[in-house]
Amino acid sequence: MTDKDPSLDPSVDAAQRPVAPPRQDNHGAMEFSARLADDILMALRFYSRLPTGDRPHELPNLSRIAPALPFASVVIGLLPVLVLMVGTWLSLPPFFAATLGVIVAVVVTGAMTEDALADSMDGLFGGSTRERRLEIMKDSRHGTYGVSAIVLLLVARVTALGAMAAINPLVAGGAWLCAMVLSRSFALWLTVELPPARADGASAAAGRVGKGGFGIGLGLAVLIGFAFGAPATSFLAIILAVGLSGLVALGWTQVCGRLAGGQTGDLIGALQGFVELAVLAVLVAFA
């Protein structure tokens, strides 16, 4: 026979009865939501120049950023995509509207990808030894390889977006958001496979991404990419774009490992630019 619960005994004074603890069914969900919001904020501060409030900045942590990055990429891409679509709807020439959208994207991101690509091209192909390549990449000045890479990236981006905007602004906007989301998440593969090339670099300070965190982030990026890109093109186009992005990421990883002996923030940013162009190349063909 079990003891009687004192909270049910009428002879016990109500003031002496034990009080049941409050239910906390939603505590876990609220904590997860707050953590996700913090990680999205960290990603926005790391990848963009968007206003994010007055809270103190945390040291970027790529392991935390990876699962939240697809959502942050959508936020970062909204304004450039709106400029592209609205400009086309206002009867601006499609390639001019695409140029305006790309200008806004460069401002929003602080030209992060373009600068990283230029430094990577100058370093990897302008130096003859690993040490010299890393030294060139650290130099803020751009050489012929770097300037050419920036010009070609911008021209290819404007051309692809302008061609799609001429067909339908919604197609161009959806495809560009898809490309931006996939490219940022795929670029983190470099931190999974390669150690930092410099112990004192920004990439080393931000840490490496584990395979679990990378997988979650990439899975979310693919789902969001399907949501934006498939209605604009087709499911087959997104599948091919994801496959080509994976091949680009694997190939760039081999190049970086052989020439630089690891990964840096510049090499990660360069991979983002390559993957964005790979996705746009596939989607413009299907558009």
TALIN-V788741 format. One record per backbone hydrogen bond with DSSP energy under -1.0 kcal/mol. CO is the residue of the C=O (numbers start at 0). NH is the residue of the N-H. If there is no record, write none. Layout:
<<CO & NH> <CO & NH>>
This chain:
<<4 & 7> <8 & 11> <12 & 15> <23 & 26> <25 & 29> <26 & 30> <27 & 31> <28 & 32> <29 & 33> <30 & 34> <31 & 35> <32 & 36> <33 & 37> <34 & 38> <35 & 39> <36 & 40> <37 & 41> <38 & 42> <39 & 43> <40 & 44> <41 & 45> <42 & 46> <43 & 47> <60 & 64> <61 & 65> <64 & 68> <67 & 71> <68 & 72> <69 & 73> <70 & 74> <71 & 75> <72 & 76> <73 & 77> <76 & 80> <77 & 81> <78 & 82> <79 & 83> <80 & 84> <81 & 85> <82 & 86> <83 & 87> <84 & 88> <85 & 89> <86 & 91> <87 & 90> <92 & 96> <93 & 97> <94 & 98> <95 & 99> <96 & 100> <97 & 101> <98 & 102> <99 & 103> <100 & 104> <101 & 105> <102 & 106> <103 & 107> <104 & 108> <105 & 110> <107 & 48> <110 & 114> <111 & 115> <112 & 116> <113 & 117> <114 & 118> <115 & 119> <116 & 120> <117 & 121> <118 & 122> <119 & 123> <120 & 124> <122 & 126> <128 & 132> <129 & 133> <130 & 134> <131 & 135> <132 & 136> <133 & 137> <142 & 146> <143 & 147> <144 & 148> <145 & 149> <146 & 150> <147 & 151> <148 & 152> <149 & 153> <150 & 154> <151 & 155> <152 & 156> <153 & 157> <154 & 158> <155 & 159> <156 & 160> <157 & 161> <158 & 162> <159 & 163> <160 & 164> <161 & 165> <163 & 167> <167 & 171> <168 & 172> <169 & 173> <170 & 174> <171 & 175> <172 & 176> <173 & 177> <174 & 178> <175 & 179> <176 & 180> <177 & 181> <178 & 182> <179 & 183> <180 & 184> <181 & 185> <182 & 186> <185 & 188> <186 & 189> <188 & 192> <189 & 193> <194 & 262> <197 & 200> <200 & 204> <201 & 205> <205 & 61> <209 & 213> <210 & 214> <211 & 215> <212 & 216> <213 & 217> <214 & 218> <215 & 219> <216 & 220> <217 & 221> <218 & 222> <219 & 223> <220 & 224> <221 & 225> <222 & 226> <223 & 227> <224 & 228> <225 & 229> <228 & 232> <233 & 237> <234 & 238> <235 & 239> <236 & 240> <237 & 241> <238 & 242> <239 & 243> <240 & 244> <241 & 245> <242 & 246> <243 & 247> <244 & 248> <245 & 249> <246 & 250> <247 & 251> <248 & 252> <249 & 253> <250 & 254> <251 & 255> <252 & 256> <253 & 257> <254 & 258> <255 & 259> <255 & 260> <255 & 261> <262 & 196> <263 & 267> <264 & 268> <265 & 269> <266 & 270> <267 & 271> <268 & 272> <269 & 273> <270 & 274> <271 & 275> <272 & 276> <273 & 277> <274 & 278> <275 & 279> <276 & 280> <277 & 281> <278 & 282> <279 & 283> <280 & 284> <281 & 285> <282 & 286>>
